[in-house]
Amino acid sequence: MCGRFILQGSWADIHEMYNLIRPEDRQRNVPARYNIAPTQSVLYVGEPNGERRLMEGRWWLVPHWAKELQNRYPMFNARSEEAHNKPSFRDAYKTGRCLIPADGYYEWTTSKADGKKDPHLLHLPDFEPFAFAGLSAYNPFLDLYSCTILTAPAVDEIRAIHPRMPVILKPSVFDAWLSAGTSVDEASSLLSEHRDSELISYQVDRAVGSSRASGCQLMEPADTHPKTLF
């Protein structure tokens, strides 16, 4: 799963990475965020009506047919193996595929010392910005844009921390993933083009467990030696 992530890249980085060309996108800017949590507003890149745009929506997908918000079932992640068949995600998989900018995400393990949860920050080397594979939707009843992050069984390098992982797509497949001309089956095959095996991690302070916690100090290692995942 992926329940918290960070976005600290500059606007220039985001603009270049996603080939955003609309004048209004060039003029935007965003503050760094170090503990983005479900139901909060996030940025995502989509191609509604065939035009690539930077959009903003709730990180907790609300299907286009829902008449009210619900928090009973977690909708901030979608299992990539079954999302294309699930009523809540099926239409978004066909027409709302998106990319969600990030620089890292948090995952938790259980401490053998006290049984409490220890957070780990996972990121690419040098905190290279990346994109989660996502799905998005617009709900006309609530006038609400929203999105979710696709997950998959973890690669060997991540499994020691968590059995699942958010899918971090390679830039080479961004265009195909977003394109309305890409079929569901073709899009599903693109999910194997991921960068999750490149991730490194280190343990951070438990303060990140509170969604109210913020600030760059949340990224500081709990020890002084970041390690490669095994």
N, C-alpha and C positions, 0 to 999 in steps of 0.2 A: 504494500500500500504506500501511499504518499499523503501524509496528513499535515505537513508543514514544509514550506520552502522559502528560499530567499531570492530576491531580485535586486542586484546592486549595480548592474552594468549601466554605463552611460547611455543617454538617448542616442548618441551617434552610433554606438555599438548595436543597439536594437534596430535602428533604422537601416544600417548596412546589412546586418545579418538576415533580415527578412525582406530586403529589397522593396521597401516602402517608398512609393513615389508620389503619393498625393500631397499637395502643398500643405494641407492642414496637419498631416502626419509629421512633416518636417519640422514644424514649429512646436511640437509638444515636448514636454519633459516630465520626468517622473522621479520622485525621491527614492532613495534606496530603502528597501524593506527587508528586515532580517528575520521575520517570524510570521510569514503569511499563513493564515489559518482558514479552514473551511468556513464557508458562508461569507467571507470577506470579498470585497471587489478585487478583481485581478485583471491584468491585461492579457489579451490573446489575439492572435493573428488569424484571420479567416478570409474567405473569398465569397462573400454574399453577392449574388448576381454577377459572379465572375470577376469582381474587382477586389484586389488584395487590400485589406484594411487592417489597421490596428483598432481593436475594439476593447470594450471594458464590460465585465459582467460578473455575476455572482459565482464564486467557486463552490458550486453545489448545483448540479444540473437540474433544471426544472423543465420537464417535457413541454412541448408546445400545446399539448391538450390538457394540461393540469389546470384546475380551476382555483387552486390555493396552494400556498407553500406547505411543505411537509418536511419534518426532520426525523420522522420515524425510521426511515431507511436511508443509510448513508449513500449519497449520490455525488460525493466529491471525487470518488474513484470509480472506474468501470473496468471489469475484467475483460481484457481484450479477446479472450477465447470465446466469450459468449455475448459480448455487447451487441453484435450485429443481429442477434436473435431476440434480445430482451425488449419488451415493449417500451420500457423507459428510455432506451438508448438507440433503438433500431433506426428511427428516422434521422436522428443526429448523425449516426454512422454513415448514412447515405448522403446527406446534404449539408452537414454541419461540422465536418472534420476541421480541426484547427491546430494551431501550434501555440503553446503556452511558454513564454520566455521565463528563464530561471538561471541561476548561477550555482545552485546547490539545493539539497533538501535534507531534512532530518529523518532519522529512523531510530527506533528504540530497541535496546536489549534489556534483559533482566539481570540485575547485579547478583552475583553469587554471594556477595558479602552481606547484603541486607534485604535482598528480594525486591528492591525498588527499581524503577526504570531509569536506565542511563541513555541519554540521547547521543547520537552520532551524526556528524555533518558529513554528507557525501557530496563530492564535487569532482569536476574534471581538473587535471593538472593546471596550475596557475589560475584557477577559478575562471577558466574559459567559459563564456556564456553558452547556453544550450537551449534546446526546446523539448518540452514534453509533448508527446502525441496526445491530442485532446479531441473532445467532441463538444460542440456548442449548440445552443438552441435559443430561439426567441419565442417567448410566450406572449401572445397578444392579449390574453385575458388579464394578465398582471403587468403588461408592458415591461417585461423583464428579459434581459439577456443573461445567459448563464453558461457555464462550461464544467467539464469534468476531465480528469487525467486518466488515461488508459494505463493499466498495469498488466504485468505478465509474470510468469514464474521466474524467480531470480536466477541469474547466471551464477556459476560457481563462485565467482569473486565476491558476490553479495550475499549469498545464502547464509553465511555465518551470522549476518546481522538480521536478515529478514527473509522469509521464503518467497516474497514477491518484490517486484521492483516497478517503479514508473518507467514507461518506455521513453528513452531519450533518443530521438531520431537523428540520423546523420543528415547534415545539410543537403547532401546529394539527392535526398528523396523529398525534400520540403515541397517542391512544386507539384510532384505527383500526388502527395498526400492531400494537399489542399484542393487539387483540381476536381471540379464536378465531373469531368470526363473519366476519372478513375473509378472503376467499379468497386463494389464492396469487397469482392474476392481479391482484386488487385491491391486494394488498400490494405487488406489484412496481411498480404505477403510483404508489404513494405515495413511492417513492424519488426521484422527480423533484421532490418537495417538500423541497428541501434548502437549506442556508444556505452552501454552500461558496464561493459567489461573494462573500460578505461577509468572507471571511478576510483578515487582514493577516499579515505575516511579518517576521521579522528573523533574521539569522544569530546563532547562539550559539556558545559555546566547544565545541571538539571533545571535551571531557571527557565530554559526554553520551553519547558513543559506547560507553562502558563501562556495562554494566547494573548494575555495582556503585556507580556514581556516584550521589550523592543530594544533596539540599539545594536551597534556593531560588536559590542562586547559578547553577545550571544555566540559569535563565531569563534571566539577565542578557545583554544584547546584546553581541555582539562588536564592534559599532560603536555610535555614539550616536544613530543616526537610523533607527528602525524605518520600514519602507516598505510601501506598499500593493503587492500583487502586480499584475503587468501581464501 
